[in-house]
Each structure stands twice: as structure tokens, then as C-alpha cells.
């Protein structure tokens, strides 16, 4: 079906009465139909009421029921077919291959969470049997499991219209945990959001789940986004976007009579350290890989390599020259929204006019309405250390090379960095000692540390950490990608001396759910 310009509240399709939203094709600047009337407090109220009502039933679904629901969401998204891709191309300017890949990732992620739910490890079941004879004090029977937090508000990201939007990672992990979800769709791709939202709505109906398990709202973040986060029924928030947006939501969540966790992924410049032997042995090859990573998705990735750090010398000059040639040859790509394009132009404009920064290359000028002209800049470590503004994310295909006097200064730069999603080492065997000296610093800065790869391209798997200290995220203890993301929306409950008849099934004697449990400190088969 084509998008109808509706919000989805439980099983209803609804219209709001606040400021209308129009998607814009960023390649042409043309406005796209239909118009989405923005939601108001009334729609937030209705969605929260339904979500709260759904929670009691949804959280009690069996592992299989919940997993089957997630599988059905994936199948319903696939069943939309090419219309979803066409609409996403029109609303984001992203190429078809990228969006088809992103659809695969989105459905794969939903199915991964279905398998995680079925395995039940996330319940983290722990049983410490009673020790009535223990001296000097007997021990009561103690059993622990994880339960879902309650309804979750998810803010769709502009840069992942499928994988981090309506049925993306935040939604999939919250639904997997047993939390109803209310999505505040991103205003840049409302049609894509509605199509996916209707797929989730159909899955809710097919799996006979309560209608409030899922709702989708549109409207201004400062109005309905803030109202959602302030609503007492919302118990956690997932967000991907700007530092300003994320911190505004953190403040609202903290100011509530009952503060709640906000899992906001915000800004990261993903430092890449070029260690001396690697730079000497294969500088040109590294430059090639670097510019390919920089240009991916017009640089509109939270993992874009926005900072390169190395010791000054002929090897670094050769690297910069090779990277500059590749940047100059880079075709301009369409950026996601007029707003993101304007912010990018402002960011590169500020770098270009900064007298402590040297512009070494700009990419091709594009013909699209909102082109990203790549950029490469160089500055001295001393100037970088003296000006914290040089750490600000320029969201797009631009990177800053920091020339250090020696490895000591490289470590100084590393120590002064803000929190990051990733840190990358380009290193050879002979760089091991230099890398060992950096590693403890980088562990305190980043959620993922890579050797001889590029930070763009985040695997959805069990070991992934897509997180990091502020401002990369609002809570460095978690990840927003991979199966561990489910733990953001759970909390532990301990049951002391409860009779068998009152215990949750998963904690009863005999292990009725057949899930791995820790019994008296030992793993039960
Ligand atoms: P954004 O402006 O932070 O918006 C993201 C979402 O949050 C939108 O739905 C927005 O609503 C809402 N929002 C923004 N400010 C809010 C507030 N004060 N209170 C409540 N809700 C609020 O991000 P964006 O539109 O995606 O892109 C803008 C910039 O964010 C980019 O230029 C880039 O710098 C950064 N960004 C970073 C990443 C990353 O992964 N690091 C990803 C995407 C964007 P409305 O806009 O509908 O009002």
C-alpha cells in the first residue's frame, strides 16, 4: 500500500492537528505527498494509555510467542516489497543497494532477537537454594530473573531509515525484552516509517497481541517527543541523533518525578591512529581504505572516521597526499536532509576558515540539491589540544588529520578525546609496543577498538558493542547494536522464599522452561 499520511495508534490509523510534516526528496528538493499532520498531547496520551494496558499481557507472553511475533514483523516488512525501497530512496536520497542491504539488516536483526528470546539467556536466571542449617545465619531461598521495564519511547534515526528507525535495533530489542514500543518517527522519512509501522501493526494483529504493543507518532520532537518522554507510563527511551536532541531528552527524563533511563546515541568522531610501522609499510593502501570508509553513505554514519592521528614526517605527508588525491576524486553524494546538509556546510565552513587548520582537499561539487562535498583537513596536535571545538562532529564525509611530534603526543591527544563509539589502530607487528601503550587509554574512551579495519560497518551479532562514554552515548554500560542491546530494557528482580506456586515459571524447580540457569553458582545444563 502507499503511505496514507497517518500515525498508527494501536490498531487505529490516526491524524493529528499540529504542524504538518512533508518529506522532501533531498536529491531534488521536491516535496513528497502525503502530508502528515503532526500529533499532539492527545495522541501521546492515547498511545501511552494503550501501551500501559498492553504491558501486562505482552510481558507475560511465552518465549515462543514473543519470538514468533518478531519473526512475523520481519516477514511483514519483506512482504511490502519494492515499494518500501522506492519510498526510502525518495525520502533519503540513499542508493537502492544500500537500502536493500539495510532492509536485510533490519529483518536479520529482528530474527536475531527472535532467536535470543527463544534461547532465554537474557532472563539471566539465578537460583541460590536455601541453607537452613548454615551457621551463624541460615540462608533463605533466593531466585533472580530479569523482567521488562515497561513501555519504551523510541526516536527513529535520520541516517538509518530502516535499521535504526520504526522497526530498527531499539524497537527490536525493546520488543524482545517484553516492552511495548511507541516510536516517534523521524520527520525526514514519514512515508517509509508509516509503511514499516503498518507491517508491525499487522504482525501485532496476526499474533493476537494487545493493540498497544506498538504505536507510531509523528510531530515535532520538542512537542510530542518531549511529551512522550515526560509521560509517567514511559519507562525508558531509545534515541539516535544529535547531541542537542539527546541531551534535551536526558534532562527531561531526569527531571521527571520518576527519572528513567535514556539510551541516546549522539556524536562520535571515531579516531584512527596510524602507527609508525604500518604507515611506513603501507601508507598509500591505508589512505585508500580510509577514504572509502570516509565516503561511505556520504559520511553520515555515527562511525565515520572523522579524526586521523599520527606522528608528523614524510610517511604521514605521503599518506595525506594519497588521501587528498582520493578525496579530490570523490563524487558528491546526496545528503539525507536539507538540515543535515546545512549543518555539514556550516561545519566544513568553520574548519576552512579556522587559521589553525589547513584544508588539503575537497571532493567534487555535486549536482544534487543537497550534495556532500568531501573534505580533508590537517592541524597540529598542539592546536587540537588547545581547542576543544576541533573535536566537534562534522556529520558528513569530512576528516581532520592531527600531526603529532611523537608517540607521547599521540597518547596526549588520545587522553584528551571525548567519549567515542570506536577507536581504530592501523598497526603492524613492529607497532605492538606503541599499540599496547595506547590501548588502556582507548579502552577508557571507546566502546569498540579495532585493529587494521575501518569503523564503518557495524556487525549485528552477540559480541558487538555500539556504545561508549558521553557524548558518544548517554550510558556507556550498554550497546545499541547486537543482542546485548536487550539488557537496556530489563531489570533484575529477586524472589526470596517464595512458594513454588507463586514463583515465575522460569524459576520453578525442575526448570520448566529448559533455559540455562546458574544454580548455587554453577551453570545448570
Ligand atoms: P536530531 O535533530 O537530534 O533529531 C532526531 C530526533 O529527535 C527527531 O525525531 C527530532 O524531532 C527529535 N528531537 C530533536 N531535538 C529534540 C528535543 N529537544 N526534544 C525532543 N526531541 C527532539 O537529529 P537528526 O535530525 O537526525 O540530525 C541532525 C544532526 O544530528 C546531524 O547533523 C548530526 O550532527 C546528528 N546525527 C548524529 C547521528 C549519530 O549517529 N551520531 C545520527 C544522526 C544525526 P524533530 O526533528 O521531528 O522535531
Boltz pocket constraint, residues with backbone or C-beta under 6 A from the ligand:
constraints:
  - pocket:
      binder: B
      contacts: [[A, 155], [A, 156], [A, 157], [A, 158], [A, 159], [A, 184], [A, 185], [A, 186], [A, 187], [A, 219], [A, 220], [A, 221], [A, 222], [A, 223], [A, 225], [A, 226], [A, 240], [A, 241], [A, 242], [A, 243], [A, 244], [A, 245], [A, 246], [A, 248], [A, 249], [A, 265], [A, 266], [A, 267], [A, 268], [A, 300], [A, 301], [A, 302], [A, 339], [A, 340], [A, 343], [A, 344], [A, 393], [A, 395]]
      max_distance: 6.0
